[in-house]
Amino acid sequence: MRLLPRLFPVILALWLVGCGEESAGPESGAADAVQAEQIDWDRLIPVDWQPETLLEGFDLDAVDGMDDDDPRAVELMDKLTQLWADAPVVQELDGLKVRLPGFVVPLEMDERTMSEFLLVPYYGACIHVPPPPANQTIHVVAPEGREYVGELFDTVWVTGTLRVVRSSSDLAEAGYRIDVTEIAPYEGEVEPL
């Protein structure tokens, strides 16, 4: 019986080591960042999704002379907006720990502090019509006390667990959400699309 009390700390230590990152507390952001897979935006698009088929049979040269209120332009924009909102996602990515660069489009902002924003792949997205497809828009909600301090269209790295969860805002439809462990400024040149 006296052996059990002496072995208890050893068993507890082995159990804690064996639990891995899932039992790590909220302070494990640095560990998650190291173990996250860096992905690019193309990874979020199913390989068989072909949005350009919308434009087949449409005379794009005729678009140059169209007014915004031209019925053909309105019809094309409506089709494109619906196609982008319904853009399919990659279900297999759900639960993957990722690190992804992108541009910040604030949803909830107080002065320069953002608790909620969209992460998008290019500058100016969601301001220009139409916004990016849902599979190119990620809803980011910062945990309380870890809000992002920045500006509109800052370029950042977001690290966390990717979730296949659709959400809707006045700016865009998002096909994904990231449960954030870290938001950091992007250092270096932004790769052209």
N, C-alpha and C positions, 0 to 999 in steps of 0.2 A: 504493500500500500504506500510506502514512503517513496517508491520509485516514481509513481504517477505525478506527485507534485514537482519532482525535479525534471521530468520529461515534458511537463506542460508548456514551459516557455519554448522548448525546441519544437514541439508539435505546433504551437501557435505561430512561430516564425515560419516554419515550412508551409503552413496553411496560407499565411498572408502572402508569401512569395508565389505560391501556386495559384493564387486567385487572379493574378494578372491585372491588366489595366481596367477591367470592368469594375473591380472593387476599389480602384483608386478614387480618392476623393476629388472634390472640385478643384483642388490645387494642382491637379496633374496636367495642366495645360501644356507645359513644356514637353512632357513625355508624349502627349498626344500629337504635338507638332512634329516630333521626330518620327513617330510611327505612322503618320498620315501619308497617304499616297498622293503625290502631286499629279494632278490631272489637268487636261486642257478642255476647252469648251466643246470640242468635237466629240469628246467621250460622252457627253450628255444627249447626243442626238442618235436615235436608233439608225442603224446602217441602212435599213430599207425605207426610210422616210424620204420621199422625193417631193418637196414642196414646189419645185419649179414646174411640175406638171400643171399647176394652176394657170401658168402663162402660155401653155400650148394653145395654138389657135387664136391667140390674141395679138393684134398688130401693135407691137411696142412702139413703132415709129409714129403711130397715130396719137400716142400718149403725149408726145412733146407739144402738140398744139391744143390739147384739151384743157378746159377750165376745170377747177375743182368741183364745180357743180354740174359738169357734164354727166348725164346719166350713165354713160359707159365708165367714166372714172369712178363714180359713186359705186357702181356695181362691182368693179374690180377691187376697190378699197374694202368694201363689205366682205367680199370673198376672202381677200387676203387677211383681214382682221380676224375672221372666223377660223381660217386655217391656222393662223399663228396661235390663237387662243386654245385650239384643240390639238396643238402639236404634241405628238406622243413623247413619252419619256422612256428611259432605260430602267425598267423595274429592278434589274439585277444590281444596280448601284445603291439600292436602299440599304442603309446601315454601314456603308463604306466610310472609313475615316479618310477625309480628303484635305488637300491644300490646293487652293485655286485662286489665281489673281483675277481681278475684275474692277469695274468702276462702280462707285457708290451712287445710288439714287435714293435720297432720304424719303422715308414714309412717315416716321415719327421723329421730330427734331425739336429740340429746345435750344435756342441760340446756335451753338455748334456741336451739341451733344446729340447723338442719334441712338435711340434704343431699337429702332427698326428701320431696315432699308432693303432695297433690292440690289442684288449684285448682278451686273450685266457685263457682256463681253466687249463692248465698245463705247467710246465716248459719245455722249449725246443721246444714248438710248433712252426711251420713255419720254423724251421731250419731243422728239420727232415722231411723226405718225407714219406707219404703225410702229408700235413698240416691238422689241424682239419677240420671237416665238416663245411660248411657255417653256419649251425645253432649253432655252437660252436665258432664262430669268430665274434667279434664286432668291427666295425670301429669307432674309437674315434677321433674326431676333436676338439681340444681345442679352445675356443674362443680367439680371439686376445687379448694379454695381460695376458692370464691365461694359458700359455703353461706349460707343465709338465717338471719339472727338475728332471732327474733321469737317470737310467742306463737300459741297455738291460735286460729284464726279471725281472725287479723290480716287486714286488707284491704290488698291489694298490687296493683301493676301488674307484670305479667310480660311481658317482651319477649323475643322469640326466634323461631325457625323452628318453625312448627306442623307436626307430623307426624301422619298418620293411622296410628296404631299402638295396637292394643288391649293393655291390661294389666289384671291382676286383683290385688286386694289383699283383705285381710280386711274392709276398709271399703266398697269399691265397685269397680265395673268402670269403667275409663276407656277412652274411644274415641279419645282424642288424647294426644299427648305434645308438650311444647314443649322444644326444644333452647334453653336459656336463654342470653341474652346480658346480661340485666339484670333484677333484682328490686328494686323500689323501693316505699316506703310509698305508700299511696293518700292523697292529700290532698283534702279536701273532703267533701261529703255523698255518701253512697251512694244511688244511684238506686233507688227501689222497683221491684220486679219487676212 
